[in-house]
Amino acid sequence: MKYFEKLLKIKIEYLELRSIKNLKISNNVKDSRLFVAYYIDKVRLIDNF
């Protein structure tokens, strides 16, 4: 995460892979979604993929 923060000049609040069944943190890409929140300057952006 530090690499992307420096490269993109952002501050990552969280970056987590979570199961789509129960939203618990997962290590398995299949049947999971990526959740991310980060700041660009003072604007907080959130998304899930």
VENVEN-V944390 format. One record per pair of residues at least 24 apart in sequence whose C-alpha atoms are under 6 Angstrom apart, sorted by the first residue. I is the first residue (numbers start at 1). GAP is how many residues later the second one is. D is the distance in Angstrom with one decimal. If there is no record, write none. Layout:
BEGIN
i={I	I}
gap={GAP	GAP}
d={D	D}
END
This chain:
BEGIN
i={10	10	11	11	12	13	13}
gap={29	30	27	28	26	24	25}
d={5.6	5.1	5.5	5.0	4.1	5.3	5.1}
END
